[in-house]
């Protein structure tokens, strides 16, 4: 039910499935991590989660329900902003990409190194 309804809401929001956009990537990420992730909990495929107490299938189904509601409300928000508020989609053009400067590349490398050190 959720994937078909999500595809319908994406189409209603003006999104095309063959086009990369923030809304498409966010919808797929929410679906993968929250909806498909609960099936691992429901069928108790994750031994760690089972051992720490995630053993009630009805609780996992409630989490699955709220995950589906999360996707629907996210897409309703996108539809509201685009249709009612009037936010238009800003198209991405590849000719607008420019190379980064030397300082920007060193700063990105420093941030990346910091993230690696923190991990």
C-alpha positions in Angstrom: 0.0 0.0 0.0 2.7 2.5 1.0 4.9 2.3 -2.1 1.9 2.7 -4.5 0.4 5.6 -2.5 3.9 7.2 -2.3 4.3 6.9 -6.0 0.9 8.5 -6.5 1.8 11.4 -4.1 5.2 11.9 -5.8 3.4 12.2 -9.2 0.8 14.6 -7.6 3.7 16.7 -6.3 5.1 17.0 -9.8 8.1 14.7 -9.3 9.3 12.4 -12.0 10.8 9.1 -11.0 13.5 9.2 -13.6 14.8 12.5 -12.3 17.1 13.0 -9.4 15.8 15.5 -6.9 15.9 16.1 -3.1 12.3 15.0 -2.7 12.9 11.7 -4.6 16.1 10.9 -2.7 14.5 11.8 0.7 11.4 9.7 0.0 13.5 6.7 -1.0 15.8 7.1 2.0 12.8 7.3 4.4 11.2 4.3 2.8 14.4 2.2 2.9 15.5 3.1 6.4 12.2 3.2 8.2 9.8 0.9 6.4 12.1 -1.8 5.1 14.2 -1.6 8.3 11.2 -2.6 10.4 10.8 -5.9 8.5 14.2 -6.9 9.9 12.8 -6.2 13.4 9.5 -7.9 12.7 11.0 -11.2 11.5 13.7 -10.9 14.2 16.6 -11.1 11.8 18.7 -8.8 13.9 20.0 -10.8 16.9 21.2 -7.7 18.7 17.8 -6.0 18.6 16.1 -9.2 19.7 18.5 -9.6 22.7 18.0 -6.0 23.9 14.2 -6.5 24.0 12.6 -5.7 20.6 10.5 -8.9 20.7 6.9 -7.8 20.4 5.7 -8.0 16.8 2.7 -5.8 17.5 5.0 -3.0 18.7 7.0 -3.4 15.5 3.8 -3.1 13.4 2.9 0.1 15.2 6.4 1.5 14.3 5.8 0.4 10.7 2.4 2.2 10.6 4.0 5.4 11.9 6.8 5.1 9.4 4.3 4.9 6.6 2.5 7.9 8.0 5.8 9.7 8.1 6.3 9.2 4.3 2.7 10.3 3.6 3.0 13.5 5.7 6.3 14.3 4.1 4.8 14.1 0.7 1.7 16.0 1.7 4.1 18.8 2.9 5.8 18.8 -0.5 2.4 19.0 -2.3 1.3 21.8 0.1 4.4 23.8 -0.5 4.3 23.4 -4.3 0.6 23.7 -5.0 -0.7 26.0 -2.3 2.3 28.1 -1.2 3.7 28.3 -4.7 7.2 27.1 -4.3 8.5 26.1 -7.7 11.0 23.5 -8.5 14.4 25.0 -9.4 15.8 22.9 -12.2 19.4 21.7 -12.0 21.5 22.4 -15.0 24.9 20.7 -15.5 26.5 23.7 -17.2 26.1 25.7 -13.9 28.6 23.4 -12.2 32.0 25.1 -11.6 35.2 23.8 -10.1 36.0 24.6 -6.5 39.0 26.7 -5.6 42.2 25.5 -3.9 41.1 26.8 -0.5 37.7 25.1 -0.8 39.2 21.8 -1.7 41.7 22.0 1.3 38.8 22.9 3.6 36.7 20.0 2.4 39.7 17.7 2.9 40.1 19.1 6.4 36.4 18.5 7.2 36.6 15.0 5.8 39.7 14.3 7.9 37.9 15.6 11.0 35.0 13.3 10.3 37.3 10.3 10.0 39.1 11.2 13.2 35.8 11.6 15.1 34.6 8.1 13.9 
